[in-house]
């Protein structure tokens, strides 16, 4: 009988420009480590990191509560979380913990859930950070690679990323508001022009074609978003300079990572990603903001790193 399971779940970038609430891409930049143990009574959360330990405020806690209820799991559960994904910066921090927890419980109790079921349970955790359930980040963290999410009814398609695709993520050193994702969603326009809808639809279709055909250049050139990005860019200091600098340095395309404020440039192994990163850093510097630059590849997905019997 398994007593404990430890899972490393990757961070992710959502939307990829025009794919709002539909596209997600797992990244090997940061990982959360979640250990779920059969222990005690009820559900307890343990962490030395600055995260909520109350069940209703913790993404992994909400996942465990739902899975315990729906699957009628008996006994207590302890969830130990080691955060590595920066919280509130558009890198799917809440999703990584939620995904890790869902996968760990699935293995711990031998539930044999399919991918849509795992994503569905992991999505419950998004209520703790965003106030509502959405599946783009969690699907990427659960499955790895590039994902396309249909939320009604839930269905997820996973496509392997091109081997030469390289991402440059600029994480600004700024204070983000609590419930940042909820705030970022509040500025999205309620109505859009037909011409803008057509542009975004064409770009989204090209992104899918790029992943199917393993064309990193097409993916990067298609992350242009004319609907959500214009509404959110004012929330990111130095946005225009960061984007324009990266494009001049050779990036295929640049967009907001998830709800921001991180920005992500798309390139390939044939490009000078350090040059692109330096250009993005200079862009933030123009707004008197420093940033961390992370050069990474798409992640193949989470890993069960330890099972204790």
Beta strands, then each sheet from edge to edge (+ up, - down):
strand 1: 4-14
strand 2: 23-38
strand 3: 43-46
strand 4: 77-82
strand 5: 146-151
strand 6: 154-159
strand 7: 165-172
strand 8: 253-256
strand 9: 263-268
strand 10: 291-297
strand 11: 303-308
sheet 1: 3+ 4+ 2- 1+ 11-
sheet 2: 3+ 4+ 2- 5+ 6-
sheet 3: 8+ 9- 7+ 10-
end
